[in-house]
Amino acid sequence: VRSESCAVPPRPTAMEAPSDQEPVSGAAAAKSFERFLATINQPAARDLVKEINVFMKNFRAQPPPTDTASHQVQAFLTFMESAFAKHPLWAGTSLEAVEEAVEGLEK
C-alpha cells in the first residue's frame, strides 16, 4: 500500500540559489534580513504587521492538523508576497526585493 502525501514542496529560499548562481553569503542574508526589519518596522507597514499578527494569533490559537499546517503557512506566505509587491514600501522594487521580504518574514 502506497501512501500518497499532499505535502507542499518547500519554498525556495534566498539561500538556495539556482545551480548557475553563487549561493547568497551569510553576510548578504543578514543584510537582507536587516533591510526587511527596517522596512517592516516603519509606520507605513502597520497594515502588513497587522496581517502577520492576525495570522500568527489564529495559527497559535487553533493549530491546524499537521497535514494542513504547511499548506496554511504556504498560502499565507504567498498572500504576503502579493501584499508586499503591492505595498507602497516595496513599490518600484525588484522581484528579488519582494522575495527577500518574504524570506525575512519566514525567518
N, C-alpha and C positions, 0 to 999 in steps of 0.2 A: 504494500500500500504506500503510495507516494503522497506525501503531504505537500499541498500547494500553499505557498506563502504569498500574502499580499503586501509584503514589506515594500515600502517605497525606497528606492535606492537613495543613499545619502547625497545631499547637495555637494557639488564640488566646492572646495573652499579656496580662498585666495592662496593658501599654502600649497595647494595641489595644482601646479601649473601644467598645462599641456606638455606632452613629451618634447616638443620642439622649442620649448622655452625654459629658461632657468627658473628654479623654484624661488619663491619670494624668501628673502633672508629674514631672520628673526628680527633684525632691527627695522626692516621695512614693514613687517607685520605689526610691530609695536607702534610705529609711527602712524600707520593706517588706523589702528585702534584708538590712538590718542586723538586723531582727527575726528573720528566718529564720536568720541565722548565730548569733544569740544563743540561739535555741531549739535548733537542731541541735547546738550545742556543749555542751549540758547533758549531764551524765552519764546522765540518763534516756533520751537519744536514741541511746545506743550501738547498740541493735538496728537503728535506721534507718541509722545511719552504716555499720554492717557491711553491710547490704544494698546501699547505694550503692557501697561499696568493692569488694564482690564483683562487682557488675555492671561497674564500670569496669575491674577487673583482667581479667575474662573478655573484655570487649569489646576491650581493647587486645591481649591475648594472641592472640586468634583473631579478627581483624577480619572481620566478615561481608562478603559481596559488597555492593557499593554499592546494588544494588536492594533488598536486605533490611535494610540498616543502619537506615534511617529507621523501618521497621516495628518493629525491635527496640527502638530508642530510645523510640518512642511507646508501645510495650507496657510498657516499664519505667516511663515517666512515669505511665501510667495505674495501674500496680500501686502505685507510690509515692504517688499521690494517695489511693488507697484506704487505704494503710498510714498516711499522715498523718491521715486522717479518723478512723481507729480508734484512733490512738495517744493515750495519756493527756495528752501535752503539747499536743495540739490538741483535747482533749475540751471540749465546750461552746463551741467557737469557731464562727464563721460559715463558710459555704461559701467566702466571699471569703478568709478567713484560710487555709483549706486551699489554695485556688487560688494565693494569694500564696506559700505554701510550695513548691508545685510550680514556680512561676515562679523562686523563689530557687534551687531545685535545677537548673533549666535553665541558670541563669547559671553 
